[in-house]
Amino acid sequence: MEPSITYETEQAARELAKRFIRPYVTRGDSLENLKASHMGMGCTGESVCIGGWMNGKSYTTDFILVSHVGGKTANVAYKLRDIFNEIIGEIKSAEAVEDFKLEPG
């Protein structure tokens, strides 16, 4: 992480990384599927990819890279496994809440 990045930008970058892979995790893609995909997405002010180059450094597909978020430079790398597991936990928590709501009484 660059020393000049703000906490807000870092949090926005983490959320972008999660939003990027959440649909694939939700449909059941494995961590290995995601690593093999080398997926990336870029649009106005946002850029995220699995593995690749960022800031002159090469990263394996063990990392998800967020170079821009909200029009700001982020240049942060997260372990793909950490983001993947965080999403799995959120999905399981949401399912548990739904199961609780469905119980009678």
N, C-alpha and C positions, 0 to 999 in steps of 0.2 A: 504494500500500500504506500502510495506517495505521502510524504509528510504533510503536504499542503491540503490534502483531502479533508473535508469536513465530516463530522459524524453523520450529518444528515445525508450527504452524498454517499457515504459508505453504506448506510442503511438502505437508501434507494437502490444502490447497485445490487445489494444482496436480494432485495425484493424482485428486481428485474431478473436476476439469475433464477430465482424460484419460479417466477411467472413463465419464464422461457421453457423450462423443462416440465412444469407441472402437468400439462396435458398428456405428455408421454408417460409420466410416472402413473398418472391416474388410469390410463388405459392398460397398464401392466407391463410396459417396457422395463427391462432389467437395466441395472447399472452398466452391464457389459454391452447391451444394445446401444445405450446412449454414448458410451465411450467409442464404439465402433462407428457411430454416425458422423462424427466430426461436424455436427450441425453448427450453424451460425445464423444470426439475424442482425440486420442493420436497417435502421430507418432514421428519420430525421432526429438527431440528438441522442440516439441510443444504439449501442453496439454490444452484442454478447455472442460468445462462441464457446464451443467445447474444444479445448486444445488450440494450438496455433501460436501466432506471434503477437506479442504486445510489448511495447516499450523497448524494442530491440532484444527481447529475450524469447526463446522458444519454450513452449509449455507442452507437456504431453496431454493426452486426453483424460488424464486423472484430474484435470483442472477445468473449471468453467471461468472464462475471462470476461470481465465487463470493462470495456475501455471508455465508454461514454454512457451517461445516464442523465436524463433531463437536460440535455444540451451542455452538460459539464463533463470535463475529463475526470474519469474515475481511476482507470488503470489498476483494478483490483483483481486478484485471482483467488478463487475459492476452491477447496477440494470438492470435486464433483460428488464424491461419496457423502460428504457432510450435508450438502444441499439436498441430495437425493433422500438421505435418511430423515432430514428435517421435514420434507414434504410427506414422506411415508407416515411419520408421526402425526402430522396435521390431519392427514386423511383418516388415520385410525381414530384420532380424537373426535373428529366430526362424526364418524360412524358410531362411536360409543355414545355420543350425545343423542343421535337419532334413535339408537336402540333404547336409550333411557326414556325418551319421549314416547315411544311406542308401547312401553309396559303399562298395563292397566293399574289403576289405583293411585 
